[in-house]
Amino acid sequence: MEFLELLQARRTVRKYDGTPVPRAVLEALLATAVQAPTGMNLQPWAFGVIEGVEALKALSDRAKAFLLENLDNFPLFERYRGMLANPDVNLCYNASACIVVYAKPGGATPEADCTMAAYNIMLAAANQGLGSCWVGFLTFTLDDAATKAAFGVPADFRVVAPLVIGTPAGEVSPVAKDAPEILFWQK
């Protein structure tokens, strides 16, 4: 696929068929991630991988419970109370893998650098015929001290992008995008 076609073909996927993503493919996605540009070439990222539909469903359940218990700290999420309380809602959408992009402390622009690494993963996944979705709801649970300790993640690493990856369950229609809002164009 040509690069511009890939940019236009990439979609956020919120329904997967549960087919496992081979480890070699996940490793290739990680290898693509670290090709992202970074401020001062400090490469302030680290990654975690969770495999399996059941493991991701358990993560989804923990994330929903965590958010419901802490809604006072996340007033923007109050409108999602019903969804978070619904046991049938899977925040991982039946995906078979999750790549978590962490920012290491220090660096010039670690969050921006990790965001670019995450986008490389999303583009590389699309190029492999896979779908991806940046699931912001997972951030809070994955960034919790107890969860970090359980996964062996250093306490001072921050979650930037939890990306679920898998085979889409059907076609995903394009979403209309607004024209660029140009604030200035100086000659």
Buried (B, 14 or more C-beta within 10 A) or exposed (E): EEEEEEEEBBBEBBBBBBBBBEEEBBEBBBEBBEEBEBEEEBBBBBBBBBBBBEBBBEBBBBBBEBBBEEBEEBEEBEEBEEBBEEEEBBBBBBBBBBBBBBBBEEBEBBBBBBBBBBBBBBBBBBBBEBBBBBBEBBBBBBBBEEBBEEEEBEEEBBBBBBBBBBBBBEEBEEEEEEEEEEEEEEE
